[in-house]
Amino acid sequence: MSATFIGMPGNFPKNAEKAVQDSQLRFNLRKATHTIRDKRAEVVGELPDWGELRAAGKAIKDDVLHNLDRYLIQLEEAVTRAGGTVHWARDAAEANRIVTDLVKATGETEVVKVKSMATQEIGLNEALAAHGIAAYETDLAELIVQLGDDFPSHILVPAIHRNRSEIREIFLDKMPGVSRDLTDDPPALTEAARLHLRDRFLRSKVAISGANFMVAETGTLVVLESEGNGRMCLSLPETLISVVGIEKLLPSWRDLEVFLQLLPRSSTGERMNPYTSMWTGAVEGQEFHLVLLDNGRTDVLADEVGRQALRCIRCSACLNVCPVYERAGGHAYGSVYPGPIGAILTPQLRGMTTDLDASLPFASSLCGACYDVCPVAIDIPEVLVDLRAKAPHAAAERAAMKVAGWVLDDHERLATAQRAATRLRRFVPKKGLPGPMSAWTDTRDVPEIPEESFRDWWERAGRSASAEER
């Protein structure tokens, strides 16, 4: 069953073509990604055992994926024992219905949110709004995106495409009670957001969260964040509803230690994140509900190559080193999951059902930088190549690839084709190829075809050498 998935229209080439024309966007992205990238490299370089930590993270997540059914049941039992209630959601519609009904049961008409990429994936805010329930984002970057009627463009920093002057204008336009004297100084912008959110925290009776990790052994959920908004959302409201993808599991409490080293260094370039909140079941005076979200994940799990995408811990390190993301930005990917990880995760979750899905595996130069920085060693280039083979192709392209495969499969056929190419070289246009192949030469020159193939040269050189020896 393919996922119900909220995203933007279009396909990657068209979205990227528009994005690269925005010089301010490219400047914002380049500055932000390079800053995070450099900080990450510094703190990772401090650890002599980073390679071992990375291998341990990969092994733990692989164990989870191979035993997901058992760990999920163990998690449910642990959460239930601790006073929480577990709900299972097959897709976005079911998850949205469960959360909406839970909020309605409290009689409240507004909720605060934290750490909730899964809820963005399923369009929960819109589903709640359809029932008269207002959802308020409390992460600073998410707040900026929400107030600006925008769409996230980065996993860690959703408003990475905005500079501080743009943020000031959004606050002045959309944030009630903000002084017209507000400057674009970061402390001033932060203080304005803090005052705005403080009122939300104190009056909201319901909170919705995601989670970075769930510990099957104890039923503990873990949120890592940098602003303290998570601590407020998780502790103040009377009802807490957590929507979490089923792949976010860790087997034991001991395994968490590995990821508390991997994630902060890979995401924010910090040795340790400022706030780590953990809760097990329902705490005193609070009702707790856990919604376990599938939404296409079991389909991904069934793919031997593609399932490694489910190891992702949403650190965004791959985005910060990707030359394609740096130029095109997150909106071009048309999904809440942008960048290299989005290029392999989104098509798999949605089942390659749209033009966007089919185009995303090609949103890469296959340079491999994403694999090099991934803290759980997801071989993104391998998955990209696999998805490219599975993507729908035009009949002419399929026929051309079939002919190419037939030629390349036999050295005599290849030699014949090479000799034919050298004889026909004068007919190849210098400025560009005609017809359906013209797009290939829009941005590159036609390479010169040599007078003879390497194979013929080698044979001729060998014959000449033998004659000289005689």
N, C-alpha and C positions, 0 to 999 in steps of 0.2 A: 504494500500500500504506500503510494507516494505521499509526501508531506503536504499539509496545508501550510503555506509559507508566505509571509508578507515581504514584499520587495518593491523595487522601483521598476518602471517600464523601460523598454528599449533593450539594446544589446550592448555588449562591452565596446566594440569598435565605434559605434555611434556616440555612446556616452563619453568615451575617452577622447574622441575627436573634438568634442565640445569643451571638455575640461582642459585640454592642453592649450587652448586659446586664452585661458585666464591666467595672466602673468602673476596676479596677486595670489591666487590659489597655489601656483607652483612655488612661489617664494615662501608662503606660509608652511607648506608641506616640507620643502627642503630644509628650512631652518629647524622645524620641530623634529623631524625624523633623524636628522644628523645629530642633534643635541642628545636625544635619547640613545641613539646608537653608540655614541662615544662614551656616555656614562655606563652603558651596559658593558662595553668592552673593558673598561677600567675595572669594574667590580668583579667581573668574571675572571679577569686575569689574575686577581688576587688569590684565587683558589687553585691549589696544585692538583686537587682531585676533581675538578669540574667534569672531566671526561667520565670518571666513575659515577659521579652524581647523575649525569645525563643518562648513562647506561642503566642506572638503577631506576630512574624515572620511567624510562621506556619499558623496562621489564615489569615494573609494578602495573603500569597501565595495560600492557599486553595480558598480564594475568587477569586483570579485571575484565577485559573484553572476551577472553576465552571462558571465563566463569561468571559472566554477567548475570545469568538467571539465578545462580546460587547466592551471589552477593546481594542482589536486589531483595530477595526474600529475607536474607539475614538483616538487611537494613530496615525493612518494614517491621520485622519483629522487634528490633531494638527500639525504633521510634515509638511503636505502639506501647511497649513496656514502659517507656518514659513518659507516657501520657499524651503523645501526639497522635494525629490521625493521618493516615496515608491514603492518597487518592491516585489512581492510575489513569493517565490520559493518552489515548492512542494518537490523537492529532490535535491541531490547534483549536478546532471547534469544540472538542470535548474539554480541553484544558480551560478555554475561555468560559465555557458553561459552568464548570466546577467552581472556578474562582468567582465568577459573577454571583452564583447562588450563595457562596459562602459570605460574600460581602453583603448581599441583600439580607441574609439571615441576621446580621448584626444591626440592621436598620440604619447604617451609615451611608452617606452619599459622597464621601471622598476618602481617598487612601493616599499614603505616602509610599514611595518606592525606592529601592536601592539594589544595585548590583543585579540587573535584570535583563541580560541579553536574551535569555530564553523568552521573556515576555515580549520583547521587541520582535523576536522571530515570529511569534504567533499573533502579533497585533492586539495584545491585551488591552492597551489603553483605549483603542478604538472600540473594542467590544464592550468595555465598561461604560464608555461614553454613551453608547447606544442604549444603555439602561439607566442613564441619568447619574452615573457615578464618575466623579472627576478623579483622575490619577495624577499625582504630582511627583515629578522626578526630583530627587534630592542631591544626587551627584552634581557637582558644579557644571561639568561639561554637558551632562545629560540635560540639566536645567537650561543651559544656553541653547541647546538644540531644540528643546521643547518650546521655549519662549519664542524662538525664531521661526517656528513652524518649519523646521528643517529636518534633515535625516542624518543619522550618525554616519561618520566617514572614517572612523578608526575604532578598533576594539578597545584600546585603553583610553584614548583621548578622543571621544566622539566629536568634539568641536575643534579638532586639530586644523580644520580648514579656515577657522576664523582667527583674525588677529584681535588685539585688545581694543582697538578703535571700533571695530565692528561689534564686539561684545558690548561695549559701552552704549552704542546706539540701540542695540536690542534691549538692554536693561532700561534705558530711558523710555523706550517705546512700549514695552510690555510688562514691566515690573511696577506694580502699584506703589505709590508713595516715594519713589526714588527722587532724590533732589536733582534739579537741573544742573547743579554745580558738580555732579559726579564726574570725576576725571577717569582717564583710561589707565591710571596707575593700578597695577595688579592688587596691592593691598586694599585699595578703595573699592575695586570691583568685587573682591572677595567679601569685604565687610557688607556691601550692599546685598549680596546673595545670602550671607549668614543671617542678616536681620529678616530678610524675606522668608527664609526657611524656618527660622526659629518658631515663628507663629504656627507654621504647618505642623512641626513636630509636636508642639504642646497641645494642639487641639485635635489631632488625628487619632482615632481609636483603632484604625486598621492599617497595617503595613503589609506590603508585598515585597518579597526579596527573591533573589536568586541565591546561588552559592557557588563558591569556587570548588569546594570539595564536600563529599559526604563520606563519613567513615562507617562502613558496614558493620564493623565489630561493635561499635557503641551507639550507633544512630546519631552521631554528632554531625552537625552542619557547620561549615567554616566559611567566613567571608573575610577577604583581605581588602583593605581600602586605605586611603590616605587622608581623608578629610574629617572623619568622625561622624559623618552623616549616617553611616551604616550602624554605628553604635546607638545612635538616637532612634533610628527606625526599628531596630531589633529589640530594644529594651522598653521603650515608652508605650507603644500601643497595646491595647487589650487583646487584640487578635493579630497573629502573625501568620501569613500565608507565603510559603516558599515554593516557587516554581523552578524545578531543576531538571535538566536533561539527564536521562538515565545513565549516561556515560561518565558522569562526574564522580563516580565512586572511587574510594580507596579501600583496600581490604581491612587494614588495621590502623590503630592510632599511631603505631610506630612508623608506618609508611608516610605519615603526614610530615615528618621531619625532613624527608628528602625534598618535598615540594615547597616547604617553607624556605628552603634555600634556593631552589630553582626559579620559582615564580617571581619574587621581588627583583632579583638580579636581571632576569630576562625581560621584565615588563617596564619597570620604572628606573632601572639602573641603581637600585638601592640594595644595601646589604640585608635590610629588614624593613618590611612595610610598617608605617606608623600604627595602624590599627589592625589587629587580628581578633575577630569576634567569633566565638564558638558557642553553640547551644545544643542541648540534647533534649529533645522532646519538648513538653510544655513546662515552662518555668512558672514559679508561683505568681498567680494573678494574671496569667496570660494563656490564651487558647492557641494551640499551634496546629497548623495543617501543612502537610507536605504533598505537593502535586508532582508526581514523577512523569516526565514528559518523554514520549517516544518521538512522534512527529517525523518519521522516516529513519530514525536511528537504527532500528533493527534491520532495515533494508541495507543500510551502509555496512552493518556488522556482517552481513552475509557475503560481502565482496572481499575476497582474499587480499586484493591489492589495496582497495579503497578504504578498508576498515581502519587503517592506521590513522586516518584523519580524526577518528574518535579519541585518539590519545591527546588531542589538543587541550591545553590548559588555559587558552585564551590570554597568552602573555603579550601577543602582538609583535614579538621580536622579528618575525618574518616580514611584517609590513615595513618596519623601519629600515630594512636593508634592500628592499625590492626596488629596482630601478623603474619598473612599470608603475607600481603604486605611487612612487615619489612624483611622477609626472602626471598621472591621471587622477589620483585621489580616490577616496573611498566611494564616492557617489557613483563613479563609473561602473562599479561592480553590481549596482542595483540590488544590494542585499545588506542585511544587518551584519553579515560577515564579509568584510572586504579583504583585499590583499591576497597573497598567495594561499592562505588557508581557506579563504572564502572561495577562491577559484576551484578548490577541490571539494569543499564541504557543501556548498550551496547546490551544485548540480547533483550531488549524490542524495542529499536530503529531499530534493524536489523531483528526482527521477528523470532528469534531462528532458523535461516536458516543454520547455519554452526556448525561444531564440536566445534569451539571455543564458540559460543553462548550457546550450550548445556552444556559445561563444566564450564562456569563462575559462575553460581549460586552455584556450589559446592566448589568454591574457598573461603571458609569461615569456621571458627570453630563455628559460631553462638554464639560467646561469648557475643555479645551485646554492646561491647565498642563503636562501630560506632554509634549506636543509642544514647548512653549516651552523646556523644560530639557534635552531629549534631545540629547546631544552629537553624534549622527549623524542628527539631524532625521527621526526616524521619525514619520510623521503618524499617531499612534495613534488619534485620533478618526476619521480617514478609514477605517482598517481596522475599527474597532469598528462603524461604520455599515454597512460592507460585510458584515461577519459577521452582523450583526443581520438583514439581508435574507436571508442564507443559512440562518439557524437555522430549525429546524422550528417551525411555528406551528399552533395549533389551527385546525380547519376553519372555525369561526365567525369567528376573527380574520382568516383569509385572505379570507373572504367580505366581511367588513366593510371591509378594506383595498381590495378590488377595487371595491366600491361607492364608497368615498371617492375612489379614483383616477378613476373614471368621472365623478363629480360635479365634481371639481376640474379636470378636463381641459377643461371647457367653461364659459365665463363666464356663459352664460345658465342652465345647469343650477345653477351655484353661486348665482346670484342667486335662483333659485326656491327652493333649499334654505334660504337665509338668511331669505327672507320666511316660509317655513313654520316655521322655528325661532322667529321672533318671535311668530307667532300661537299657537304651542304652549308658549310660555315658562311660562305659569301652571301647566302640568302637570308641570314639572320639579321633583322633590323638592328641598327646601332642604338637608336634612341628609345626603343620600347617594343614590347611584344604586342601583337594585335589581339583583338577579340577578348575572350574571357580571361586570357592570361595577362591582359594589360594592367590589372591591379597590382600584379607582382612587381612590375617595373615602374610604378608610380613613385616609389621611394628608393629605388636602387637601379644601378646600371646593369645592363646585360653583360655577363662576363664574356671575355673573348674566348672563342673556341680555338685551341691550338691547332697547328698544321698537322700534327700527328698525336695519337694518344700516347700515354706513358707506356702502355703495354707494347706498342709498336716500336717506340724509341728503345725500350729495354731489349727487345729482341734484336733490333738492328745493332745496338751497341755491343750486345753479346756476340753477334756474328763477326763484327769488326775486330773485336778483341781476339776471338779465336783465330781469325785469319792472320793477325799480326804475330800471334804466338807460333803459328806454323811457319 
